[in-house]
Amino acid sequence: MENEAEMKSSKTIKLKTLQRWLLIITLVVIAGNVGYRLGQTNTNVSLSAEKRVVVNTSPPPSREVDFSLFWEVWSRLEQQYVDKTKIDPEKMVQGAISGMVASLGDPYTVYLPPKENEDFKEDLGGSFEGIGAQLGAKDDRIVVIAPLKDHPAEKAGLQPGDWIIKVNGEETYGWTVPQAVNKIRGNKGTTVNLTVVSEGAQEQKELPVVRDTITVKSVDEEMKASVACAGSQAEPQPSSGDTSSCPQVAYIKLNRFGDQTNDEWNAIVANVRLQLAQGEVKGIVLDLRNNPGGYLQSAIYVASEFLNSGIVVQQENSDKTRETYSVMRVGNLLDVPLVVLINKGSASASEILAGALRDHDRATLIGEQSFGKGSIQTPEDLPDGSGIHITTAKWLLPGGDYINGTGISPDIEIKSVSASESATLDPQLERAIEELTK
């Protein structure tokens, strides 16, 4: 095992680009009132309050572009469109930029007008108003990555994999996630009507969702007893110090990789270590189900808790060069038996963590195929307060797998139960506890 000094040296070399705090996350609308987030550099940008006006700047030197048709269309609209009050030059420019970005066919490369860009930044705060659902884009449709536990979307019956066909009666085909965000978001107490089709189903269903304040905690932990002791739901058991008759495991639910994740994680690990020292647990269940991702740095931080060395993730840039990010510290749970739970709501940074633990033979993965997001987005602010998020790289698992669009397959596949059954049944968790206590 590398000693701590060697690990710090490796960290300095391997994580130079993490000074930018890349955030890798599935396009998200965790709440209605705060936009969405995706892979980003977490940098502070000072915007001038004075609006800048740029007129007919020359094209990039590598491109010779004929804009005569663009201006021809512009001129005809100004001259011929019936309702002159709707001709807004600023909105026309924003629409042209949005179309240029959309021409790439990448749902994660997007242009955000000033208001949407402002909402995006507010989303990083962690508490906001909305429905509590994480959204992605696939095949020109808006798809639910995961509803947040005990929040309005889940209570209304929204499930991972649901396709949102309409919002308040308006078709969503071809929408980007920012467009969906603008339609779904709203103030606490107001209602948004979603028309959804569940994965594998044919019939549409109408779901009215009442918006509320959304607060997301990164990490939760509790003790779980074996099924034989606790019954089918594996309810938490009081600690007695004697696990011979009723084996228990530490259950850690990692909801996202946010601003406070590392601190919250450290507190949880301190408690788990105490339980391990007292002989109270036989292993750890790390639940990454419905975790849409977050800061790459935090995913590497958590992976380093369980891995003593090695690559956590690789980054492939547009010129095909690769950078590797390795274990960044000496972990405290290197030898503790570990099972990781994943499902179709596990995306981006959570897939990096699950994939790294699998590729290093450190954990058994149980559950369902993960979402499959393997790209990195970098957001940049533009002079007028708008923003652009550009897919700048791909990420690969330690073994070189690129899982974009396919996801990660579990070692043991256990199907999830319906929403109506989930309050009393969790066969994926039950199997995880069984693996650790058998």
C-alpha positions in Angstrom: 0.0 0.0 0.0 1.2 3.5 -0.8 2.1 5.5 2.3 0.3 8.8 3.0 3.1 11.0 1.7 3.1 9.1 -1.6 -0.6 9.4 -1.8 -0.5 13.1 -1.4 2.2 13.4 -4.1 0.0 11.3 -6.4 -3.0 13.4 -5.6 -1.1 16.6 -6.6 -0.2 15.1 -10.0 -3.4 13.4 -10.8 -5.9 16.0 -9.7 -4.5 19.1 -11.3 -7.5 19.6 -13.4 -9.8 19.0 -10.5 -8.8 22.4 -9.3 -11.7 23.3 -11.6 -14.1 21.2 -9.5 -15.6 19.3 -12.4 -19.1 18.4 -11.7 -20.4 15.4 -13.5 -24.1 14.9 -13.2 -27.0 14.0 -15.2 -29.1 16.9 -16.4 -31.3 17.5 -13.4 -34.4 19.3 -12.3 -34.1 18.5 -8.6 -36.6 21.2 -8.1 -38.9 23.4 -10.2 -37.5 26.8 -9.1 -33.9 26.2 -9.8 -33.0 24.9 -13.2 -30.8 21.9 -13.6 -27.2 20.9 -13.3 -24.7 18.8 -15.3 -21.0 18.3 -15.5 -19.4 21.6 -14.7 -16.4 23.5 -13.4 -17.3 25.0 -10.1 -15.6 28.3 -10.5 -16.6 31.8 -9.4 -17.2 34.1 -12.3 -17.8 37.9 -11.8 -20.3 39.3 -14.2 -20.4 42.9 -15.0 -23.8 44.5 -14.4 -23.4 46.5 -17.6 -24.7 44.7 -20.7 -22.3 44.3 -23.5 -23.4 44.8 -27.1 -21.4 42.9 -29.8 -22.1 43.8 -33.4 -21.1 41.6 -36.3 -17.9 40.3 -35.0 -15.8 38.3 -37.4 -16.1 34.5 -37.5 -13.4 32.2 -36.0 -10.2 32.1 -38.2 -10.7 28.4 -38.7 -14.1 28.9 -40.3 -15.4 30.8 -43.4 -19.1 31.2 -42.8 -21.5 32.9 -45.1 -24.1 34.7 -42.9 -26.0 36.3 -45.8 -28.9 33.8 -45.5 -29.1 34.4 -41.8 -29.5 38.1 -42.4 -31.9 37.6 -45.3 -34.2 35.6 -43.0 -33.8 38.3 -40.2 -34.7 41.1 -42.7 -37.7 39.3 -44.0 -39.1 38.7 -40.5 -38.6 42.3 -39.6 -40.3 43.5 -42.7 -43.1 40.9 -43.2 -44.1 39.4 -39.8 -47.6 40.4 -39.0 -47.2 41.2 -35.3 -44.3 43.7 -35.0 -44.6 43.7 -31.2 -43.3 40.2 -31.0 -40.0 41.0 -32.9 -37.4 41.1 -30.1 -33.9 41.2 -31.5 -32.4 39.9 -28.3 -34.7 36.9 -28.2 -34.0 36.3 -31.9 -30.3 36.1 -31.3 -30.8 33.8 -28.3 -33.0 31.6 -30.5 -30.3 31.4 -33.2 -27.7 30.5 -30.6 -29.9 27.8 -29.1 -30.4 26.4 -32.6 -26.7 26.4 -33.3 -26.0 24.5 -30.1 -28.9 22.1 -30.6 -27.6 21.2 -34.1 -24.9 19.1 -32.4 -27.7 16.6 -31.3 -26.2 16.4 -27.8 -28.8 16.9 -25.0 -26.1 17.8 -22.6 -24.6 20.7 -24.6 -27.0 23.6 -24.1 -27.3 27.3 -24.3 -28.9 29.0 -21.3 -30.4 32.5 -21.6 -29.6 34.8 -18.7 -32.6 33.8 -16.5 -32.1 30.1 -17.0 -28.4 30.5 -16.3 -29.2 32.3 -13.1 -31.6 29.5 -12.1 -28.8 27.0 -12.8 -26.5 28.6 -10.3 -29.1 28.9 -7.6 -29.6 25.1 -7.9 -26.2 24.6 -6.4 -27.5 25.9 -3.1 -29.2 22.7 -2.1 -32.6 24.0 -0.9 -35.3 25.2 -3.3 -38.8 24.9 -4.5 -40.1 22.4 -7.0 -41.3 18.8 -7.5 -38.1 16.9 -6.4 -37.3 14.9 -9.5 -34.1 14.4 -11.5 -34.6 14.6 -15.2 -32.5 13.5 -18.2 -33.0 13.6 -22.0 -33.0 10.5 -24.2 -34.2 10.1 -27.8 -35.7 13.6 -27.9 -37.8 12.9 -24.9 -37.6 14.0 -21.2 -37.0 11.0 -18.9 -37.2 10.7 -15.1 -33.8 9.7 -13.7 -35.1 9.5 -10.2 -37.7 11.1 -7.9 -36.3 12.2 -4.6 -37.5 10.2 -1.6 -40.4 11.8 0.4 -40.7 14.7 -2.1 -43.7 15.7 -4.3 -42.7 13.7 -7.4 -42.3 10.5 -5.5 -45.5 11.0 -3.6 -47.4 11.7 -6.8 -46.2 8.3 -8.3 -43.4 9.4 -10.6 -40.8 6.6 -11.1 -37.3 6.2 -12.5 -37.6 5.5 -16.3 -40.9 7.3 -16.7 -41.2 9.4 -19.9 -42.7 12.8 -19.5 -44.9 13.2 -22.6 -46.6 16.4 -21.7 -46.3 19.2 -19.2 -49.6 21.0 -18.5 -50.9 19.6 -21.7 -47.9 20.8 -23.9 -46.0 18.1 -25.8 -42.4 17.7 -24.7 -41.0 15.9 -27.8 -37.7 17.7 -28.8 -37.4 19.6 -25.6 -34.1 20.1 -23.9 -33.9 19.7 -20.2 -33.7 23.5 -19.6 -37.0 23.8 -21.5 -38.6 21.1 -19.3 -37.2 22.9 -16.3 -38.8 26.2 -17.2 -42.2 24.5 -17.6 -42.1 22.2 -14.5 -40.6 24.6 -12.0 -42.8 26.9 -9.9 -43.5 28.1 -6.4 -44.4 26.1 -3.4 -48.1 25.1 -3.3 -48.7 25.4 -7.0 -49.5 22.4 -9.2 -47.9 21.1 -12.4 -49.7 18.4 -14.4 -47.5 15.8 -16.0 -48.5 13.2 -18.6 -46.2 10.3 -18.3 -45.7 6.8 -19.7 -43.9 4.3 -17.5 -41.1 2.2 -19.0 -42.5 -0.8 -20.8 -46.1 0.5 -20.7 -48.3 1.8 -23.4 -50.9 3.8 -21.6 -50.4 7.4 -20.5 -51.3 8.5 -17.0 -51.9 12.0 -15.6 -50.0 13.0 -12.5 -50.8 16.3 -10.8 -47.8 17.3 -8.7 -48.0 20.0 -6.0 -44.7 21.8 -5.7 -42.9 22.2 -2.4 -39.6 23.2 -0.8 -36.9 20.6 -1.7 -34.0 20.0 0.7 -31.6 17.3 -0.2 -29.2 15.7 2.3 -26.2 14.0 0.7 -25.8 11.0 3.0 -27.9 9.0 5.4 -26.9 6.0 7.5 -28.6 3.4 9.8 -28.2 -0.1 11.0 -30.0 -2.9 9.1 -30.5 -6.4 10.4 -30.5 -9.6 8.4 -33.8 -10.6 6.8 -33.9 -13.7 9.1 -34.0 -11.4 12.1 -35.9 -8.5 10.9 -38.4 -9.9 8.5 -38.9 -9.0 4.9 -38.3 -5.3 5.3 -35.0 -5.5 7.2 -35.9 -2.8 9.6 -33.1 -1.1 11.6 -32.3 -2.8 14.8 -31.0 -1.4 18.1 -27.3 -1.9 18.7 -26.6 -4.5 21.4 -22.9 -5.3 20.7 -23.8 -9.0 20.1 -24.4 -9.8 16.4 -24.0 -13.5 16.7 -27.8 -14.2 16.7 -28.8 -11.2 14.6 -26.1 -10.1 12.1 -26.3 -6.4 11.2 -24.8 -4.2 8.4 -24.2 -0.5 8.1 -26.6 0.9 5.5 -25.3 4.1 3.9 -27.6 5.9 1.4 -25.7 8.3 -0.8 -28.2 10.6 -2.4 -25.9 12.8 -4.5 -22.4 14.3 -4.6 -22.9 17.9 -3.5 -21.2 20.7 -1.7 -21.5 19.1 1.7 -21.0 15.5 0.7 -17.5 15.1 1.9 -18.2 16.5 5.4 -21.4 14.5 5.8 -19.6 11.4 4.5 -16.8 11.8 7.1 -19.3 12.0 9.9 -21.0 8.8 8.8 -17.7 7.0 8.4 -16.7 7.9 11.9 -19.9 6.3 13.3 -19.5 3.2 11.1 -15.9 2.8 12.3 -17.1 2.9 15.9 -19.7 0.2 15.2 -17.0 -1.9 13.5 -14.7 -1.6 16.5 -17.5 -2.7 18.7 -18.2 -5.7 16.5 -21.7 -4.5 15.7 -21.6 -4.8 11.9 -20.6 -7.4 9.4 -20.3 -5.2 6.3 -21.6 -2.1 4.5 -24.4 -1.6 2.0 -23.7 1.5 -0.1 -27.0 2.5 -1.7 -26.4 4.5 -4.9 -29.9 4.0 -6.3 -31.5 7.1 -7.7 -28.3 9.0 -7.2 -27.9 11.3 -10.3 -24.3 12.2 -9.7 -22.6 15.4 -8.6 -19.0 16.6 -8.1 -16.5 14.2 -9.6 -14.1 15.2 -6.8 -16.6 13.9 -4.2 -17.0 10.6 -6.1 -13.2 10.1 -6.0 -13.2 11.0 -2.4 -15.7 8.4 -1.5 -14.1 5.7 -3.7 -10.8 6.4 -1.9 -12.5 5.3 1.4 -12.7 1.7 0.0 -9.7 1.5 -2.4 -6.1 1.6 -1.3 -4.7 2.5 -4.7 -5.4 2.6 -8.4 -7.3 4.5 -11.0 -10.9 5.7 -10.2 -11.8 7.2 -13.5 -10.3 8.1 -16.8 -11.1 11.2 -18.9 -10.8 11.2 -22.7 -10.5 14.6 -24.2 -11.6 15.8 -27.7 -8.0 15.2 -29.0 -8.3 11.5 -27.8 -5.7 12.1 -25.1 -6.5 10.6 -21.7 -6.1 11.8 -18.1 -6.4 9.5 -15.1 -7.7 10.3 -11.7 -6.5 8.0 -9.0 -7.2 7.3 -5.3 -6.7 10.6 -3.5 -6.2 9.7 0.2 -5.8 6.8 2.6 -9.3 5.4 3.3 -10.7 4.1 6.6 -12.8 1.2 5.2 -10.4 -0.6 3.0 -11.1 -4.1 4.2 -14.8 -4.0 5.2 -17.1 -6.3 3.1 -19.1 -4.1 0.7 -22.2 -4.3 -1.5 -23.3 -1.5 -3.7 -26.9 -1.0 -4.9 -27.6 0.6 -8.3 -30.6 1.1 -10.5 -31.7 3.0 -13.6 -31.6 6.2 -11.5 -27.9 5.8 -10.7 -26.1 8.2 -13.1 -22.8 9.9 -13.9 -20.7 10.3 -10.7 -22.5 7.5 -9.0 -21.7 5.3 -11.9 -18.1 6.3 -11.7 -18.0 5.2 -8.0 -19.9 2.0 -8.7 -17.8 1.2 -11.7 -14.5 1.8 -10.0 -15.4 -0.4 -7.0 -16.5 -3.1 -9.5 -13.4 -2.9 -11.7 -11.1 -3.2 -8.7 -13.1 -6.2 -7.4 -13.8 -4.3 -4.2 -17.6 -4.6 -4.2 -20.5 -6.7 -5.4 -23.1 -4.7 -7.4 -26.7 -5.6 -6.9 -29.8 -4.2 -8.5 -30.5 -3.1 -12.1 -28.7 -1.5 -15.0 -27.6 2.0 -14.3 -28.6 5.1 -16.4 -25.5 5.4 -18.6 -24.1 8.9 -18.7 -20.4 9.0 -19.6 -19.8 12.6 -20.6 -18.4 15.7 -18.9 -19.9 19.2 -19.4 -18.1 22.5 -18.7 -20.3 25.5 -18.2 -19.1 29.0 -19.1 -20.7 32.3 -18.5 -21.2 34.7 -21.4 -20.9 38.5 -21.2 -24.6 39.2 -21.1 -25.3 36.8 -18.2 -26.3 33.9 -20.3 -24.3 30.6 -20.3 -23.3 27.7 -22.4 -22.6 24.2 -21.2 -20.4 22.2 -23.5 -19.6 18.5 -23.5 -15.8 18.7 -23.3 -14.8 15.1 -22.6 -15.9 11.5 -22.0 -15.2 9.6 -18.8 -14.2 5.9 -18.8 -14.1 3.4 -16.1 -10.7 2.2 -14.8 -10.8 -0.8 -17.2 -11.6 1.5 -20.1 -15.3 0.9 -20.5 -17.4 3.8 -21.9 -20.8 3.3 -20.5 -22.7 6.3 -22.1 -26.1 5.1 -23.2 -25.6 1.6 -21.9 -24.9 1.9 -18.2 -23.3 -0.5 -15.7 -24.7 -4.1 -15.3 -25.0 -5.4 -11.7 -23.2 -8.5 -10.7 -26.5 -9.8 -9.3 -29.6 -8.5 -11.0 -32.6 -8.0 -8.8 -35.7 -6.2 -10.2 -37.2 -3.3 -8.2 -40.8 -3.5 -7.0 -43.6 -1.2 -8.0 -44.1 2.1 -6.2 -47.1 0.7 -4.3 -45.0 -2.2 -3.0 -41.8 -0.3 -2.2 -43.1 0.9 1.2 -43.0 -2.6 2.5 -40.7 -4.5 0.1 -37.1 -3.9 -1.0 -35.7 -7.1 -2.5 -32.5 -5.4 -3.7 -31.6 -4.3 -0.2 -32.7 -7.7 1.3 -30.3 -9.5 -1.2 -27.5 -7.1 -0.3 -27.9 -7.8 3.4 -28.1 -11.6 2.7 -24.8 -11.4 0.7 -23.0 -9.7 3.7 -24.4 -11.9 6.5 -24.4 -15.3 4.9 
